Amino acid sequence: MDLDSGLLRLSKQLDPLGPDLKNVKSEAGQRWLPLPPVIVDMLREHRRRQDEQRARADVWEDRDLIFATRNGRPISSAICSGPGAA
């Protein structure tokens, strides 16, 4: 993610069979997406809060994730796709 340029790069996806990340299925799936300024501002604030969380964590797995658990790991696909998921 390049917030200064307002771009998000899609290159990884959550493996539905486990808690790990894998490459997207095709080259076409790897792309840069422009972000509206309001989203860039929200992501900057999220990053600030995540940096605070990282500093307080006893253990943090730095995987350069935008959204992660409180220890830096990927969020389970069951949580992302369960009841109430967007």
N, CA, C and O of each residue as an XYZ file, in Angstrom:
344
protein
N       0.850     -1.157      0.000
C       0.000      0.000      0.000
C       0.900      1.225      0.000
O       1.827      1.320      0.805
N       0.636      2.140     -0.880
C       1.381      3.391     -0.961
C       0.400      4.536     -0.713
O      -0.247      5.029     -1.636
N       0.304      4.942      0.535
C      -0.662      5.976      0.882
C      -0.282      7.334      0.320
O      -1.161      8.150      0.043
N       1.006      7.594      0.145
C       1.419      8.876     -0.427
C       0.921      9.019     -1.868
O       0.576     10.118     -2.302
N       0.886      7.916     -2.600
C       0.389      7.933     -3.974
C      -1.092      7.596     -4.060
O      -1.708      7.753     -5.114
N      -1.672      7.127     -2.938
C      -3.078      6.749     -2.927
C      -3.354      5.477     -3.709
O      -4.369      5.364     -4.395
N      -2.424      4.506     -3.596
C      -2.568      3.259     -4.344
C      -2.474      2.045     -3.422
O      -1.714      2.032     -2.453
N      -3.259      1.040     -3.749
C      -3.240     -0.230     -3.030
C      -2.883     -1.318     -4.019
O      -3.505     -1.427     -5.076
N      -1.881     -2.131     -3.685
C      -1.461     -3.218     -4.577
C      -2.077     -4.529     -4.108
O      -1.905     -4.935     -2.959
N      -2.788     -5.175     -5.002
C      -3.327     -6.500     -4.720
C      -2.345     -7.527     -5.253
O      -2.059     -7.552     -6.450
N      -1.827     -8.370     -4.377
C      -0.887     -9.399     -4.808
C      -1.028    -10.688     -4.018
O      -0.523    -11.728     -4.440
N      -1.703    -10.639     -2.884
C      -1.868    -11.817     -2.035
C      -3.339    -11.977     -1.686
O      -4.113    -11.021     -1.714
N      -3.700    -13.200     -1.358
C      -5.050    -13.479     -0.877
C      -4.962    -14.477      0.261
O      -3.997    -15.233      0.374
N      -5.978    -14.466      1.096
C      -6.022    -15.386      2.218
C      -6.375    -16.769      1.705
O      -7.347    -16.935      0.967
N      -5.590    -17.759      2.095
C      -5.852    -19.143      1.708
C      -7.102    -19.618      2.442
O      -7.112    -19.633      3.673
N      -8.159    -20.006      1.720
C      -9.390    -20.418      2.402
C      -9.229    -21.699      3.218
O     -10.079    -22.008      4.054
N      -8.158    -22.441      2.988
C      -7.943    -23.692      3.714
C      -7.053    -23.519      4.938
O      -6.805    -24.485      5.660
N      -6.573    -22.319      5.179
C      -5.693    -22.128      6.324
C      -5.453    -20.656      6.600
O      -6.004    -19.788      5.922
N      -4.638    -20.385      7.587
C      -4.431    -18.999      8.015
C      -3.317    -18.267      7.265
O      -2.847    -17.223      7.716
N      -2.901    -18.803      6.142
C      -1.764    -18.210      5.448
C      -2.184    -17.445      4.204
O      -3.309    -17.574      3.720
N      -1.257    -16.650      3.700
C      -1.474    -15.894      2.474
C      -0.833    -16.626      1.312
O       0.174    -17.314      1.472
N      -1.431    -16.468      0.135
C      -0.849    -17.038     -1.071
C      -0.981    -16.002     -2.178
O      -1.752    -15.049     -2.068
N      -0.218    -16.202     -3.243
C      -0.291    -15.284     -4.376
C      -1.670    -15.352     -5.006
O      -2.321    -16.396     -4.971
N      -2.116    -14.248     -5.581
C      -3.380    -14.270     -6.315
C      -3.248    -15.247     -7.471
O      -2.135    -15.582     -7.878
N      -4.365    -15.702     -7.999
C      -4.363    -16.799     -8.961
C      -3.705    -16.478    -10.298
O      -3.129    -17.364    -10.929
N      -3.782    -15.237    -10.733
C      -3.248    -14.918    -12.061
C      -2.492    -13.595    -12.036
O      -2.614    -12.808    -11.097
N      -1.716    -13.369    -13.080
C      -1.009    -12.089    -13.223
C      -2.006    -10.938    -13.276
O      -1.744     -9.858    -12.747
N      -3.150    -11.172    -13.915
C      -4.174    -10.129    -14.021
C      -4.715     -9.748    -12.642
O      -5.182     -8.629    -12.430
N      -4.643    -10.695    -11.719
C      -5.114    -10.416    -10.362
C      -4.186     -9.494     -9.591
O      -4.605     -8.850     -8.629
N      -2.925     -9.429    -10.008
C      -1.959     -8.538     -9.361
C      -2.078     -7.172    -10.016
O      -1.746     -6.998    -11.189
N      -2.557     -6.208     -9.244
C      -2.775     -4.882     -9.814
C      -2.746     -3.820     -8.729
O      -2.873     -4.109     -7.539
N      -2.577     -2.591     -9.174
C      -2.637     -1.433     -8.289
C      -4.019     -0.814     -8.419
O      -4.513     -0.610     -9.528
N      -4.640     -0.515     -7.286
C      -5.950      0.120     -7.288
C      -5.845      1.523     -6.713
O      -5.251      1.713     -5.651
N      -6.414      2.511     -7.400
C      -6.418      3.868     -6.840
C      -7.424      3.950     -5.688
O      -8.506      3.366     -5.745
N      -7.044      4.683     -4.654
C      -7.907      4.850     -3.483
C      -8.403      6.284     -3.403
O      -7.626      7.217     -3.609
N      -9.691      6.477     -3.105
C     -10.197      7.834     -2.911
C      -9.523      8.476     -1.694
O      -9.164      7.770     -0.752
N      -9.348      9.793     -1.699
C      -8.681     10.476     -0.582
C      -9.288     10.165      0.788
O      -8.553     10.049      1.768
N     -10.600     10.031      0.874
C     -11.219      9.732      2.167
C     -10.772      8.362      2.684
O     -10.601      8.185      3.890
N     -10.584      7.400      1.792
C     -10.105      6.069      2.192
C      -8.644      6.136      2.606
O      -8.241      5.476      3.565
N      -7.852      6.920      1.900
C      -6.441      7.101      2.274
C      -6.355      7.656      3.694
O      -5.544      7.190      4.494
N      -7.186      8.645      4.010
C      -7.191      9.218      5.362
C      -7.580      8.170      6.402
O      -6.972      8.095      7.470
N      -8.591      7.364      6.089
C      -9.013      6.313      7.020
C      -7.911      5.277      7.225
O      -7.697      4.805      8.341
N      -7.218      4.929      6.152
C      -6.143      3.941      6.262
C      -4.936      4.499      7.018
O      -4.250      3.756      7.721
N      -4.677      5.785      6.881
C      -3.597      6.401      7.676
C      -3.916      6.302      9.170
O      -3.046      5.972      9.976
N      -5.159      6.588      9.532
C      -5.570      6.489     10.932
C      -5.515      5.039     11.407
O      -5.087      4.769     12.529
N      -5.940      4.118     10.566
C      -5.879      2.702     10.921
C      -4.431      2.271     11.142
O      -4.132      1.552     12.096
N      -3.542      2.706     10.268
C      -2.120      2.365     10.400
C      -1.551      2.920     11.710
O      -0.764      2.251     12.381
N      -1.950      4.145     12.072
C      -1.483      4.739     13.317
C      -1.924      3.885     14.510
O      -1.124      3.601     15.401
N      -3.191      3.480     14.524
C      -3.698      2.636     15.620
C      -3.003      1.272     15.619
O      -2.702      0.721     16.677
N      -2.754      0.733     14.425
C      -2.078     -0.563     14.329
C      -0.633     -0.461     14.837
O      -0.137     -1.389     15.476
N       0.034      0.646     14.560
C       1.394      0.854     15.075
C       1.396      0.872     16.601
O       2.301      0.330     17.235
N       0.373      1.501     17.185
C       0.250      1.503     18.654
C       0.024      0.090     19.173
O       0.619     -0.316     20.171
N      -0.838     -0.654     18.492
C      -1.115     -2.035     18.883
C       0.152     -2.884     18.775
O       0.429     -3.707     19.648
N       0.910     -2.683     17.713
C       2.167     -3.416     17.510
C       3.139     -3.131     18.649
O       3.811     -4.039     19.137
N       3.215     -1.877     19.069
C       4.140     -1.494     20.136
C       3.750     -2.130     21.470
O       4.619     -2.415     22.294
N       2.457     -2.354     21.691
C       1.988     -2.954     22.953
C       2.033     -4.476     22.940
O       1.991     -5.096     24.003
N       2.118     -5.091     21.770
C       2.013     -6.547     21.658
C       3.255     -7.240     22.216
O       4.382     -6.785     22.023
N       3.020     -8.342     22.906
C       4.136     -9.177     23.376
C       4.800     -9.870     22.189
O       6.021    -10.015     22.146
N       3.983    -10.293     21.232
C       4.466    -10.971     20.026
C       3.762    -10.339     18.834
O       2.545    -10.157     18.859
N       4.516    -10.005     17.793
C       3.928     -9.444     16.576
C       4.605    -10.066     15.366
O       5.825     -9.986     15.219
N       3.818    -10.682     14.506
C       4.336    -11.241     13.258
C       4.149    -10.182     12.183
O       3.031     -9.944     11.727
N       5.226     -9.556     11.783
C       5.117     -8.480     10.806
C       5.042     -9.065      9.405
O       6.044     -9.499      8.837
N       3.823     -9.067      8.859
C       3.583     -9.586      7.509
C       3.123     -8.467      6.578
O       2.679     -8.725      5.459
N       3.229     -7.241      7.039
C       2.853     -6.080      6.239
C       1.390     -6.140      5.813
O       1.048     -5.820      4.674
N       0.538     -6.551      6.739
C      -0.894     -6.652      6.476
C      -1.600     -5.350      6.824
O      -1.206     -4.654      7.759
N      -2.632     -5.027      6.076
C      -3.437     -3.858      6.397
C      -4.348     -4.184      7.571
O      -4.465     -3.397      8.510
N      -4.987     -5.335      7.516
C      -5.862     -5.778      8.602
C      -5.306     -7.084      9.144
O      -5.065     -8.028      8.392
N      -5.107     -7.131     10.445
C      -4.473     -8.291     11.076
C      -5.081     -8.521     12.458
O      -5.797     -7.676     12.994
N      -4.774     -9.690     13.015
C      -5.169     -9.964     14.399
C      -4.299     -9.126     15.331
O      -3.411     -8.408     14.873
N      -4.547     -9.214     16.617
C      -3.782     -8.403     17.575
C      -2.326     -8.827     17.699
O      -1.541     -8.152     18.365
N      -1.946     -9.962     17.051
C      -0.533    -10.353     17.038
C       0.085    -10.276     15.641
O       1.192    -10.767     15.421
N      -0.641     -9.651     14.689
C      -0.088     -9.417     13.361
C      -0.371    -10.487     12.335
O       0.013    -10.348     11.173
N      -1.034    -11.549     12.741
C      -1.333    -12.639     11.799
C      -2.550    -12.294     10.951
O      -3.325    -11.406     11.305
N      -2.723    -13.002      9.818
C      -3.910    -12.780      8.985
C      -5.193    -13.101      9.750
O      -5.214    -13.998     10.593
N      -6.233    -12.380      9.457
C      -7.538    -12.635     10.056
C      -8.134    -13.849      9.365
O      -8.064    -13.962      8.141
N      -8.720    -14.757     10.134
C      -9.295    -15.982      9.613
C     -10.369    -15.674      8.560
O     -11.152    -14.736      8.707
N     -10.386    -16.480      7.508
C     -11.407    -16.311      6.481
C     -12.800    -16.610      7.054
O     -13.794    -16.096      6.540
N     -12.887    -17.421      8.095
C     -14.185    -17.702      8.720
C     -14.757    -16.432      9.342
O     -15.971    -16.231      9.329
N     -13.902    -15.581      9.880
C     -14.360    -14.322     10.467
C     -14.772    -13.360      9.358
O     -15.764    -12.642      9.489
N     -14.018    -13.348      8.278
C     -14.299    -12.418      7.164
C     -15.554    -12.801      6.397
O     -16.175    -11.939      5.775
N     -15.939    -14.062      6.425
C     -17.079    -14.496      5.618
C     -18.237    -15.009      6.452
O     -19.217    -15.501      5.892
N     -18.158    -14.913      7.752
C     -19.195    -15.422      8.629
C     -20.381    -14.482      8.719
O     -20.450    -13.492      7.989
N     -21.323    -14.786      9.616
C     -22.495    -13.941      9.797
C     -22.094    -12.496     10.117
O     -21.218    -12.251     10.946
N     -22.736    -11.571      9.461
C     -22.442    -10.164      9.697
C     -21.317     -9.613      8.867
O     -21.049     -8.413      8.928
N     -20.641    -10.446      8.086
C     -19.547     -9.967      7.243
C     -20.123     -9.137      6.091
O     -21.221     -9.394      5.596
N     -19.349     -8.146      5.691
C     -19.841     -7.273      4.602
C     -19.803     -7.961      3.268
O     -20.179     -7.369      2.257
